[in-house]
Amino acid sequence: MFRKRTLVLGFALLAMLALAAAANASGSDNSPGAVYTLTNASGGNAVIAFDRAADGTLSPQGTFATGGNGSGSGLGSQGAVVLSGDGRELLAVNAGSDSVSLFTVRPGGLDLEATVPSGGVHPISVTVRGKLAYVLNAGGSGNISGFALSNDGLTPLAGSTQPLGAGGSGPAQVSFTPDGAALVVTEKTSSTIDTYAVGADGLPSAPVVSPSAGGTPFGFDFDNRGHLLVSNAAGSASSYAVTAAGAAVITGPVATNQAAPCWLVTSKNGRFAYTANAAGGTISGFSVGQDGSLALLDPSGATASLGATSHPLDEAFSNDGRYLYNLTDGSHAISAFLVGADGSLTLVGSTSVPVGADGLTAQ
C-alpha cells in the first residue's frame, strides 16, 4: 500500500512539473516586455518607456532623463537607443550635448548609471555587445569611439576612436556584427559601407570602405547567419557578406517600389526583413534566403500601409519575435504589428509619443 501511494504521489508530482513547464514555455512565447524611444528634446533628452503586454499593446511606463540634451530635430539615423543582448542595460545618445547615457533596466523603470562624453561631436547611433559599446559621431569629419561597460558606468577605451571611411559623409548607423568580429557603419552621402575588424582587446582596425549596392545606404540589421541587410533610402534594399575584405554584395539593389526606405530590421527567426519607407507611408517586407538573398513579399512593396502622411521611422522587434513596432513620426505614435508566419503584418494598436521622438528599441 505504501509503495502504491508513493507511486501515485510520484506520478502526480511529475504531472504538476510538466504542467508548470508547459505554462512557462507558453508564457515565454508571449512574454511581456518593454519598448523605448527618445524625446530627443534640446532642452533635456529623456527615454520614454512603455510596458508591452502579451498581446503586443503598449502602456506608458515612465520618462527617464538621460542627463544630456537631444538635437531637437531628426537624427537621420538608426540605433539612437539600444538594449544590451541580455536586456539589462540600455544606451542612448544625446546629440545636442555630445554625450551618451547608460541605464540599468529595472522592473517598471530605468536607473541612470552614467552620462559621459561620446568621444566626438553629434552622436547619432550606438551599439553594444557584451561589455563593449561603440558610438557613431556624425559631426565634423565623424568617427566611432568605444567604451567599456562596468559597474562604474562607461569608461572610454584608449585607442578605440577611428575615423569614418568616407570622411564623415552622412553616417547613419553603427553596429557590431553578430559574432562581434567587426563593426559596420553606413555612410549615406558617399553610398559606402565601412567595416572595422575588432581585435581581442576590443579595439577596431582602420575602416575598410566598400561601395553600396544601392544609393544612400541607411539602416541595417543582420540575419541569423550574419549576413548584412541594408535599406537604401534611394529606393531599395541589399544584402552583403561581411569579411576581412569588406562588404561583398549578395543581392541588390532590390527595389521596394516605395519611397525612402530608410530603416531596416530583421525578424527574430531571421526569415524576414522589413524596411520603413518614410516617404511612402508603408513598410516593405522581404523574405531572407539562407544565403542572405532578399525578395519582396508583396510585388507592390507595401506589406503594411500606415497612411500617406504617416512618415514611418525607426523599427524594433519584441524579444518573442511576435510583434514589430514602428515609430510613426507623422502620427506621433508607436504602431504595433502582429507578424504572421508568412511575414504578413497586422496592425494591433498604436500609442502616442511626443512630437520629435527619435530612435526605437524593444524587448
Backbone hydrogen bonds, N-H to C=O, Kabsch-Sander energy under -0.5 kcal/mol:
donor,donor_aa,acceptor,acceptor_aa,energy
5,R,1,M,-2.6
6,T,2,F,-2.3
7,L,3,R,-2.3
8,V,4,K,-2.3
9,L,5,R,-2.6
10,G,6,T,-2.5
11,F,7,L,-2.6
12,A,8,V,-2.3
13,L,9,L,-2.4
14,L,10,G,-2.3
15,A,11,F,-2.3
16,M,12,A,-2.2
17,L,13,L,-2.4
18,A,14,L,-2.4
19,L,15,A,-2.4
20,A,16,M,-2.3
21,A,17,L,-2.5
22,A,18,A,-2.4
23,A,19,L,-2.5
24,N,20,A,-2.6
25,A,21,A,-2.6
26,S,22,A,-2.6
27,G,23,A,-2.7
28,S,24,N,-2.3
29,D,25,A,-1.5
30,N,26,S,-1.1
31,S,28,S,-0.8
33,G,52,R,-1.6
35,V,50,F,-2.1
36,Y,361,T,-3.1
37,T,48,I,-1.9
38,L,358,D,-1.8
38,L,359,G,-0.5
39,T,46,A,-2.7
44,G,41,A,-1.4
45,N,68,G,-2.7
47,V,64,F,-2.9
48,I,37,T,-3.2
49,A,47,V,-0.6
49,A,62,G,-3.0
50,F,35,V,-2.4
51,D,59,S,-2.8
52,R,33,G,-3.0
53,A,51,D,-0.6
53,A,57,T,-2.8
56,G,53,A,-2.1
59,S,51,D,-1.8
61,Q,49,A,-2.9
62,G,49,A,-1.5
64,F,47,V,-2.9
65,A,63,T,-0.5
66,T,45,N,-2.1
67,G,45,N,-0.5
70,G,41,A,-3.0
72,G,40,N,-2.1
78,Q,172,A,-1.9
82,V,91,L,-2.4
84,S,89,E,-2.6
87,G,84,S,-1.7
90,L,103,F,-2.2
91,L,82,V,-2.6
92,A,101,S,-2.0
93,V,80,A,-2.1
94,N,99,S,-2.8
96,G,69,N,-1.7
97,S,69,N,-1.0
97,S,94,N,-1.2
98,D,94,N,-0.6
99,S,94,N,-1.6
100,V,116,V,-2.5
101,S,92,A,-3.0
102,L,114,A,-2.8
103,F,90,L,-3.0
104,T,111,D,-2.7
105,V,88,R,-2.7
106,R,104,T,-0.6
106,R,109,G,-2.9
109,G,106,R,-2.1
111,D,104,T,-2.5
112,L,110,L,-0.5
113,E,102,L,-3.0
114,A,102,L,-1.5
116,V,100,V,-2.3
118,S,98,D,-2.1
124,I,136,L,-2.5
125,S,136,L,-1.1
126,V,79,G,-2.5
127,T,134,Y,-2.3
129,R,132,L,-2.7
132,L,129,R,-1.9
133,A,147,F,-2.3
134,Y,127,T,-2.3
135,V,145,S,-2.7
136,L,125,S,-3.1
137,N,135,V,-0.6
137,N,143,N,-2.8
138,A,122,H,-2.5
138,A,136,L,-0.5
139,G,121,V,-3.0
142,G,139,G,-1.8
143,N,137,N,-1.8
144,I,162,Q,-2.4
145,S,135,V,-1.9
147,F,133,A,-2.7
148,A,155,T,-2.9
149,L,131,K,-2.3
150,S,153,G,-2.2
153,G,150,S,-1.6
155,T,148,A,-2.3
157,L,146,G,-2.4
158,A,156,P,-0.7
160,S,157,L,-1.9
162,Q,144,I,-2.1
164,L,142,G,-0.9
167,G,164,L,-1.4
170,G,168,G,-1.7
172,A,186,T,-2.2
173,Q,186,T,-0.6
175,S,184,V,-1.8
177,T,182,A,-2.5
180,G,177,T,-2.0
183,L,196,Y,-2.3
184,V,175,S,-2.6
185,V,194,D,-2.4
186,T,173,Q,-1.3
187,E,192,T,-2.5
188,K,170,G,-2.9
189,T,169,S,-1.3
190,S,169,S,-0.9
191,S,187,E,-0.7
191,S,188,K,-0.6
192,T,187,E,-1.7
193,I,210,S,-2.9
194,D,185,V,-3.1
195,T,208,V,-2.0
196,Y,183,L,-2.5
198,V,181,A,-2.8
199,G,197,A,-0.5
199,G,203,L,-2.7
202,G,199,G,-2.1
205,S,197,A,-2.2
208,V,195,T,-2.6
209,V,207,P,-0.5
210,S,193,I,-2.4
212,S,191,S,-2.5
218,F,231,S,-3.1
219,G,262,C,-2.2
221,D,229,L,-2.2
223,D,227,H,-1.8
226,G,223,D,-1.7
228,L,240,Y,-2.4
229,L,221,D,-3.1
230,V,238,S,-3.1
231,S,219,G,-2.9
232,N,236,S,-3.3
233,A,216,T,-2.8
233,A,231,S,-0.6
234,A,215,G,-1.9
235,G,232,N,-2.7
236,S,232,N,-2.1
237,A,254,V,-1.5
238,S,230,V,-2.3
239,S,251,T,-2.7
240,Y,228,L,-2.4
241,A,248,A,-2.6
242,V,240,Y,-0.5
243,T,241,A,-0.6
243,T,246,G,-2.9
246,G,243,T,-1.7
248,A,241,A,-2.9
248,A,246,G,-0.6
250,I,239,S,-3.2
251,T,239,S,-0.8
254,V,237,A,-3.1
255,A,253,P,-0.7
256,T,235,G,-1.9
257,N,235,G,-0.6
260,A,233,A,-0.6
262,C,260,A,-1.3
262,C,276,A,-1.9
263,W,276,A,-1.1
265,V,274,Y,-1.7
267,S,272,F,-2.9
270,G,267,S,-1.7
273,A,286,F,-2.0
274,Y,265,V,-2.5
275,T,284,S,-2.4
276,A,263,W,-2.0
277,N,275,T,-0.6
277,N,282,T,-2.7
278,A,260,A,-2.3
278,A,276,A,-1.0
279,A,259,A,-0.9
280,G,259,A,-1.1
280,G,277,N,-0.8
281,G,277,N,-1.7
282,T,277,N,-1.0
283,I,304,A,-2.4
284,S,275,T,-2.3
286,F,273,A,-2.7
287,S,295,A,-3.0
288,V,271,R,-2.8
289,G,287,S,-0.5
289,G,293,S,-2.8
292,G,289,G,-2.1
295,A,287,S,-1.5
297,L,285,G,-2.7
298,D,285,G,-0.5
301,G,298,D,-1.6
303,T,283,I,-1.8
303,T,301,G,-1.0
304,A,283,I,-1.6
306,L,281,G,-3.2
307,G,281,G,-1.0
310,S,307,G,-1.8
313,L,327,L,-2.9
316,A,325,Y,-1.9
318,S,323,Y,-2.4
321,G,318,S,-1.8
324,L,337,F,-2.3
325,Y,316,A,-3.3
326,N,335,S,-2.3
327,L,314,D,-2.9
328,T,326,N,-1.1
328,T,333,A,-2.6
329,D,311,H,-1.3
329,D,327,L,-1.2
330,G,310,S,-3.0
331,S,310,S,-0.7
331,S,328,T,-0.9
332,H,328,T,-0.7
332,H,329,D,-0.9
333,A,328,T,-1.7
334,I,351,T,-2.7
335,S,326,N,-2.9
335,S,333,A,-0.5
336,A,349,G,-2.9
337,F,324,L,-2.5
338,L,346,T,-3.1
339,V,322,R,-2.8
340,G,338,L,-0.6
340,G,344,S,-3.1
343,G,340,G,-2.0
345,L,303,T,-0.5
346,T,338,L,-2.1
348,V,336,A,-3.0
349,G,336,A,-1.0
351,T,334,I,-1.8
353,V,332,H,-2.4
357,A,354,P,-1.6
358,D,38,L,-2.1
361,T,36,Y,-2.0
363,Q,34,A,-2.7
